[in-house]
Structures are given as structure tokens and as C-alpha cells.
Amino acid sequence: MRNKLTEGKILTSLLGFAAPVFLTMLLQFLYGSIDMFIVSKFADTAEVSGVATGSIIIGTLTNAIVGLSTGISVLVARRTGENSPEEAGRAIGSGIIVFSVIGLFLTVILPVFAGPVASLMDAPREAFGQTVSYIRICGVGSIFIVAYNVIGGILRGLGDSKTPLVTVAIAAVINVIGDLILVAGCDMGSAGAAAATVFAQVVSVVISLFAIIKKGLPVKLDKSYLRFSGDSILAQLKLGVPVCVQNLLSSFSFVIIQVLINKLGVAASAAAGIGDKVGGILLLFPAAYLQAMSTFAAQNLGANKPERAKRGLIYGIATAVGFGMVTAFISFMHGDAIGRLFSSDPEVILNTHAYIAAAYGPDCLLTAVLFCFVGYFNGCGKTVFSLFQGLFGAFAVRIPYAFFASSLKNTNIFLIGLSAPVSSVIQILLCIGAFIYFSKKKHFSSI
């Protein structure tokens, strides 16, 4: 069902769109968390480390695809706001062709280079084979990872955030069943977790396509649109590439942090993996608002309602911060309980609590503000600024701080984990400055 983001009460409209996005992302993150949970209960710490390190690589590539698909999502949303269904259809058609090529490329490359990638990650020796298996198996399913994210981006651009929720909910159940069969039943460890995740993605794509065929799209999508259209592709790349690069390099900065933590030993490596899985859930609400705000701003700018887009940003920040207070409390006070859900190793539990408290306690509040700003700028077509603030945060703040913390005598996972919130503070200041600047100029990109 389409959510008319250009009409009605702003908060009701925004929440009505963002809530399904949040639930969809929650189920997606549960894929990895369920993998980690079941592997930790039915396999040893080396298998947990393999999933932790391998999933960072897959997560990095997925974030890049999500960023690139922002181009097609924002473009479709803008054309929808302009009430130009034919142009929206052309954008969808050319986007499908481009992402098909990308998906096939990754499906071939990842399995071939799984070993070298694991080496670059400095995967612990005890978990090297498990890491390679996880990357290789997930790599085979890259085409489905790409397909799912593109389909979701198109539907959200059209104002439909409920169909992706339904398809992911079904796939999540299948993923749990697959984990129990392959990991618990067949003792396949990290390889079984990867296989279950890939199969769940396949199911999600199939169900999404079936739902689209059954319900149809509120735009014209002629077969002739399935081609390389220069203007449409250029517009999508102009919007999507900066976000893709930002996501990729930002994720790369966290890969570096994982490498630094790996040097502290297998317990710290496993704890960081667990912490990042749980942290992903803790930051889901602001992450959902990033996507929702992007569509909201794009549709309203297309409908020539820039002030409504700005008010949506304010409402988004206020509600995201309220939710962030709850998750921040959980991060600071109950990190040990979270650690015990995934491991019985006292050292892993201790490190998990320290990492969650440092990396995600403050960031639960900070990203509530940051992600809303980034989503707003993306929807306004200011993706180059989004790239700038992301790169500055990653390479001028997060990585230098992480190296500094890791070089300290008697360093620990808590000190290294603080690199994330330190970066978020600087990025928020940049966003506030940019918002004031663009508001004074009263200039929004034409897409």
C-alpha cells in the first residue's frame, strides 16, 4: 500500500511509512544475529569469530549496494511527488539493468577472492577457514542480496514500505529453520549459517517479485524501459554513487576497527562481532528514519513542499531521540546480559559488555540526530555533502582515533570502541552547519 507522504499530518505520515521500514530492517538484522546466536550455542568460539569477521565483509558490500540503490529510490520518489509515473517507470527499468550487472559481477568475484579477503581482515588463525567459508557461500548469493535491496528501494520510492516487511518476515522464519537444520542439526557451523542466510534471501526475492506481479505498480513500466537509458542512469548514479562510496568507506572504517580488535585475541574478536550484530539492532530506528526521511524529503520536494520536508526532519529527530534513550540505557546497563545470550565464555561476555557500552551507548542518541539529517540531505539531492561528512567522520576522526586508542599501553576493546561516537559528534556538527547554509540559500537540487 502506498503511503501518501505529501499529504496529511506530517508525524502520522512519517511514522506510518517509517514503522514498516524499521520492522523490515529489524528482521534483516535478525538474520545475522540469529546466525551468531545459533552458532554460539552449537559451535565453538572459532566458528563465532568466523561469522563475526565474515559478516563484516558481506555487510560492507551490502551497505554499498544499499547506498547505490538510494539513487533509484530517491529518483523514483521525486518523480512520484511530481506525479510523473512514466518517468518513474523509466528510472525503474534502467535501474534494473544496471543492478543486474552489478549483482552478477559480485556473484563471480566474491567466491574467488574469499581467501585473500579473509587475510586482509587479519582473521584469527583459529577461525581463518570458517571466515573464508562464510564469505564464499554468501558471495554466491550476492545476486539475491542486490536484487532484494533494489526491489526494496523501488517500492519505498513509490511510498510502499509494507510489502518489503511481509517478504522479509517470511524469509526470516525460513532463515531460523535453516540455521537450526544446518548449524544445530548438521553441525555445519559458520558455513551452515551462511547457507541458511543465502537461501532466505532467495526466498525474499521470489516473494517480492510475486507480490509485485500480483499487485502491480502505480507507474508505467513498459518492456522498452528495460535498457541502458543514459539520462536516467546518470541521474541515479549522481544520487547513488556518493551514498554508496560513503557507506562503503564508512563500513571500511569499521573493518579497520575490527582488525585492530582482532589483534586483542579471539575473545575480543568474537565480542566485537557480537557487539556489532546487537548494535545494528540498537541503531535500527535511526537507520530506518534515514531511509524514510530520504523518501519523505524527495516526494515533498517533488510536490514543491520544501517546508513540509523540513518539518518532517524535525519530527524525525525528536521521535528518533526518544527511542534512542531507551536503547542507550540498554547498552550501558545490560551489555553483560546481551553477551550471555551469545556466549558462555566469561571473557567474551566481559568484552561484549565493554564494546557495546563504548560503541553503541552514546551512538544510540547521536545517530538518532545524524541519520535523520543524512536521510534529509539524500532526499534533497545533496548526496555529495552526505559523502563529504561521512568520509570526514571516517577518515579524519574514526580511524585516527581507533589507531590512537589501539596504540595506548594496556589498551582494551572499550577504548577502541569509543571511535564510533567520537566520529558521530563531529558529523552532526557538520550536518547542522550544512542545514543552516542550505536553508539560507533556499536551494534544492533538481533531479
C-alpha positions in Angstrom: 0.0 0.0 0.0 1.3 3.4 -0.9 1.8 6.0 1.8 1.0 9.5 0.6 3.9 11.3 2.1 2.9 14.7 0.6 -0.5 14.8 2.3 -1.9 14.7 5.8 -0.3 15.2 9.2 3.4 15.0 9.0 4.1 12.9 12.1 1.4 10.4 11.2 2.5 10.2 7.6 6.2 9.8 8.5 5.7 7.3 11.3 3.3 5.3 9.1 6.0 5.0 6.5 9.0 4.6 8.9 7.4 1.9 11.1 7.3 -0.8 8.4 10.9 0.2 7.3 12.0 -0.2 10.9 10.4 -3.7 11.2 11.8 -4.7 7.9 15.3 -3.7 8.9 14.9 -5.4 12.3 14.1 -8.7 10.6 17.0 -8.2 8.3 19.4 -7.7 11.2 17.9 -10.7 12.9 19.3 -12.8 10.1 22.8 -12.1 11.2 22.0 -12.1 14.9 20.2 -15.4 14.7 23.2 -16.8 12.8 25.5 -15.6 15.6 23.2 -16.8 18.3 22.7 -20.3 17.0 26.4 -20.7 16.0 27.4 -19.6 19.5 25.1 -22.2 21.1 26.1 -25.1 18.9 29.7 -24.4 17.8 32.9 -23.2 19.3 34.4 -19.7 19.6 36.3 -20.1 16.3 33.1 -20.6 14.4 31.6 -17.5 16.1 34.7 -15.5 15.1 34.3 -16.8 11.5 30.7 -15.5 11.3 31.7 -12.2 13.0 34.6 -11.4 10.6 33.0 -12.8 7.5 29.7 -11.0 8.1 31.5 -7.7 8.3 32.7 -8.1 4.7 29.3 -9.1 3.5 27.7 -6.3 5.5 30.2 -3.8 4.0 29.2 -4.8 0.4 25.5 -4.8 1.3 25.8 -1.3 2.7 27.4 -0.2 -0.6 24.5 -1.7 -2.5 22.0 0.0 -0.2 23.8 3.3 -0.8 23.8 2.8 -4.6 20.2 1.9 -4.6 19.5 5.2 -2.9 19.8 6.7 -6.4 16.9 4.8 -7.8 14.8 5.2 -4.6 15.2 9.0 -4.5 14.7 9.4 -8.2 11.5 7.3 -8.2 10.3 9.2 -5.1 10.9 12.6 -6.7 9.1 11.5 -9.9 6.2 10.2 -7.8 6.0 13.5 -6.0 6.0 15.3 -9.3 3.2 12.9 -10.4 5.2 11.6 -13.4 4.5 7.9 -13.5 6.1 7.3 -16.9 9.4 8.9 -15.9 9.3 6.9 -12.7 8.9 3.7 -14.8 11.9 4.7 -17.0 14.0 5.1 -13.9 13.0 1.7 -12.6 13.7 0.0 -15.9 17.2 1.3 -16.4 18.0 0.7 -12.7 17.0 -3.0 -13.0 19.5 -3.4 -15.9 22.4 -1.7 -14.0 21.9 -3.6 -10.8 21.7 -6.9 -12.6 25.2 -6.4 -14.0 26.5 -5.4 -10.5 24.9 -8.4 -8.9 26.4 -10.9 -11.4 29.8 -9.3 -11.0 29.8 -9.7 -7.3 28.5 -13.3 -7.5 31.6 -14.2 -9.5 34.2 -12.2 -7.7 33.5 -12.8 -4.0 33.8 -16.6 -4.0 37.1 -16.4 -6.0 38.7 -13.9 -3.6 37.3 -15.1 -0.3 40.7 -16.3 0.9 42.6 -13.1 0.2 39.8 -11.0 1.7 40.0 -13.1 4.9 43.7 -12.5 5.0 43.2 -8.7 4.6 40.8 -8.9 7.6 43.6 -10.5 9.6 41.1 -13.2 10.7 42.4 -15.1 13.7 44.3 -18.2 12.7 41.9 -20.5 14.5 39.0 -19.0 12.6 40.5 -18.4 9.2 38.9 -21.4 7.4 35.5 -20.6 8.9 35.8 -16.9 7.7 36.6 -18.0 4.2 33.7 -20.4 4.0 31.3 -17.8 5.3 32.4 -15.2 2.7 32.5 -17.7 -0.2 29.0 -19.0 0.5 27.4 -15.6 1.0 29.3 -14.4 -2.1 27.5 -17.0 -4.2 24.2 -15.4 -3.1 25.3 -11.8 -4.0 22.9 -11.5 -6.9 20.0 -12.0 -4.5 21.3 -9.6 -2.0 21.5 -7.0 -4.7 18.0 -7.9 -6.1 16.4 -7.6 -2.7 17.8 -4.2 -1.9 16.9 -2.8 -5.3 13.4 -4.1 -5.1 13.0 -2.6 -1.7 14.4 0.7 -2.8 12.0 0.9 -5.7 9.0 0.1 -3.5 10.0 2.6 -0.8 10.4 5.3 -3.5 6.8 4.6 -4.6 5.7 5.0 -1.0 5.2 1.3 -0.3 7.1 0.2 2.9 4.8 -2.6 3.8 5.5 -5.2 1.0 9.2 -5.5 1.9 8.2 -6.1 5.5 5.9 -9.0 4.6 8.5 -10.7 2.4 11.3 -10.3 4.9 9.1 -11.6 7.7 8.6 -14.8 5.7 12.2 -15.1 4.8 13.3 -14.6 8.5 11.3 -17.6 9.6 12.9 -19.7 6.8 16.4 -18.4 8.0 15.7 -19.6 11.5 14.6 -23.0 10.3 17.7 -23.2 8.0 20.0 -22.3 10.9 18.5 -24.9 13.2 18.8 -27.6 10.5 22.3 -26.8 9.2 24.1 -25.5 12.3 22.4 -27.3 15.1 21.3 -30.4 13.3 24.1 -30.9 10.7 26.9 -29.3 12.7 28.0 -27.1 9.8 28.9 -24.1 11.9 29.6 -20.8 10.1 29.1 -22.5 6.7 25.7 -23.6 7.6 24.8 -20.1 8.9 25.9 -18.6 5.6 23.9 -21.1 3.5 20.8 -20.5 5.6 21.1 -16.8 5.1 21.6 -17.1 1.3 18.6 -19.3 1.0 16.4 -16.9 3.0 17.5 -14.1 0.6 16.5 -16.1 -2.4 13.0 -16.7 -0.9 12.7 -13.0 -0.1 13.4 -12.0 -3.7 11.0 -14.6 -5.1 8.2 -13.5 -2.8 8.8 -9.8 -3.6 8.6 -10.4 -7.3 5.4 -12.5 -6.9 3.8 -9.7 -4.8 4.7 -7.0 -7.4 3.3 -9.1 -10.2 0.1 -9.8 -8.3 -0.5 -6.2 -7.1 1.1 -4.3 -10.0 3.0 -1.0 -9.8 1.4 2.5 -9.7 3.7 3.5 -12.5 4.0 2.7 -16.2 6.7 0.0 -16.7 7.0 -0.9 -20.3 9.4 -3.6 -21.6 11.1 -0.9 -23.6 12.2 0.8 -20.4 14.5 -2.2 -19.6 17.5 -0.8 -21.2 20.5 1.4 -20.6 19.0 4.9 -20.6 21.8 7.4 -20.4 19.9 10.3 -18.7 18.1 8.1 -16.2 21.3 6.1 -15.3 23.3 9.3 -14.9 20.7 10.8 -12.6 20.7 7.6 -10.5 24.4 7.4 -10.3 24.7 11.1 -9.4 22.5 10.4 -6.4 23.5 6.9 -5.5 27.3 6.8 -6.1 28.1 9.4 -3.3 26.0 7.5 -0.8 27.5 4.2 -2.0 31.0 5.5 -1.6 30.1 6.9 1.8 28.6 3.6 3.0 31.4 1.6 1.6 34.2 3.7 3.1 32.4 4.2 6.4 31.9 0.4 6.7 35.6 0.0 5.7 36.5 2.2 8.7 34.7 -0.3 10.9 36.5 -3.1 9.2 39.7 -1.5 10.3 38.4 -1.2 13.8 37.6 -5.0 13.7 41.1 -5.7 12.5 42.5 -3.7 15.4 40.3 -5.5 17.8 41.2 -8.9 16.3 44.8 -8.2 17.5 43.5 -8.3 21.1 42.7 -12.0 20.6 39.9 -14.4 19.6 37.7 -13.5 22.6 37.8 -9.8 21.7 37.2 -10.6 18.1 34.1 -12.6 18.9 32.9 -9.9 21.3 33.2 -7.2 18.7 31.3 -9.4 16.2 28.5 -10.0 18.7 28.5 -6.3 19.7 28.2 -5.1 16.1 25.3 -7.5 15.5 23.5 -6.3 18.6 24.5 -2.7 17.9 22.9 -3.0 14.5 19.6 -3.7 16.2 20.0 -0.9 18.7 20.6 1.6 15.9 17.7 0.3 13.7 15.3 3.1 14.5 17.5 5.9 13.3 18.6 3.8 10.4 15.0 3.3 9.4 14.5 7.1 9.6 17.4 7.6 7.3 15.6 5.7 4.6 12.2 7.1 5.5 13.4 10.7 5.6 15.1 10.3 2.2 11.8 9.2 0.6 9.8 11.8 2.6 12.0 14.7 1.6 12.2 13.6 -2.1 8.5 13.2 -2.5 7.7 16.5 -0.9 10.3 18.4 -2.8 8.9 16.9 -6.0 5.5 18.2 -4.9 7.1 21.6 -4.3 6.6 21.4 -0.5 10.1 22.1 0.9 8.8 23.4 4.3 6.9 20.2 4.9 10.1 18.3 4.2 11.9 20.5 6.8 9.2 19.9 9.4 9.5 16.2 8.7 13.1 16.4 9.6 12.4 18.0 13.0 9.7 15.4 13.8 12.0 12.6 12.8 14.9 13.8 15.0 12.5 14.2 18.0 11.0 10.7 17.8 14.3 9.0 17.0 16.0 10.6 20.0 13.1 9.4 22.2 13.6 5.8 21.0 17.4 6.3 21.4 17.1 7.0 25.1 15.7 3.5 25.6 18.4 1.7 23.6 21.2 3.8 25.2 20.0 2.6 28.6 20.1 -1.0 27.5 23.6 -0.5 26.0 25.1 1.0 29.2 23.3 -1.1 31.8 22.7 -4.6 30.2 25.6 -5.3 27.9 26.6 -8.2 30.1 23.2 -9.8 29.8 23.4 -9.4 26.0 26.8 -11.1 26.0 25.5 -14.1 27.9 22.8 -14.6 25.2 25.6 -15.3 22.7 28.4 -16.9 24.7 29.1 -18.7 27.9 32.8 -17.7 27.8 33.3 -15.1 30.7 36.0 -13.3 28.7 33.7 -12.9 25.7 30.9 -11.7 27.9 33.1 -9.1 29.6 34.4 -7.8 26.3 30.9 -7.7 24.7 29.6 -5.5 27.5 32.6 -3.1 27.2 32.3 -2.9 23.5 28.5 -2.3 23.4 28.7 0.4 26.2 31.5 2.3 24.4 30.5 2.0 20.7 26.7 2.0 20.9 25.7 3.5 24.3 26.4 7.1 23.2 25.7 6.4 19.5 22.1 5.4 20.2 21.4 9.0 20.8 23.9 10.6 18.4 22.8 8.6 15.3 19.2 9.5 16.0 20.2 13.0 15.0 22.8 12.2 12.4 20.9 9.7 10.4 17.8 11.9 10.1 20.0 14.7 8.7 21.7 12.4 6.3 18.4 11.0 5.0 17.0 14.5 4.6 20.1 15.6 2.6 19.9 12.5 0.4 16.2 13.2 -0.3 17.1 16.8 -1.2 19.7 15.6 -3.7 22.6 16.7 -1.5 24.3 13.3 -1.7 27.7 14.9 -2.3 27.5 16.6 1.1 26.4 13.3 2.6 29.6 11.7 1.1 31.8 14.5 2.5 30.5 14.3 6.1 30.7 10.6 6.0 34.3 10.5 4.7 35.4 13.2 7.1 33.9 11.3 10.1 35.5 8.0 9.0 39.0 9.1 7.9 39.6 12.3 9.8 38.1 11.1 13.1 37.1 7.5 13.5 40.1 5.7 12.0 42.8 8.0 13.5 41.1 7.8 16.9 41.0 4.0 16.7 44.7 3.7 15.8 45.5 6.1 18.7 43.4 4.1 21.1 44.9 0.8 20.0 48.4 2.2 20.4 47.9 3.0 24.1 49.6 0.9 26.7 47.2 -1.6 28.1 44.5 -0.7 25.6 41.2 -2.5 25.5 38.1 -3.0 23.5 36.3 -0.2 25.3 38.8 2.4 24.3 38.8 1.3 20.7 35.0 1.1 20.6 34.7 4.8 21.5 35.9 5.7 18.0 32.2 5.5 16.7 30.5 8.1 19.0 33.5 10.5 18.7 33.1 10.5 15.0 29.3 10.9 15.2 29.6 14.1 17.2 31.8 15.8 14.5 29.5 14.6 11.8 26.4 16.1 13.5 28.1 19.5 13.8 28.9 19.3 10.0 25.2 18.5 9.3 23.9 21.3 11.4 26.2 23.8 9.6 25.1 22.4 6.2 21.4 22.6 7.1 21.7 26.3 8.1 23.7 27.0 4.9 21.3 25.3 2.5 18.2 26.8 4.3 19.6 30.3 3.9 20.4 29.7 0.2 16.9 28.2 -0.3 18.4 26.0 -2.9 17.5 22.4 -3.6 18.9 20.2 -6.3 16.8 19.4 -9.4 16.8 15.7 -10.1 
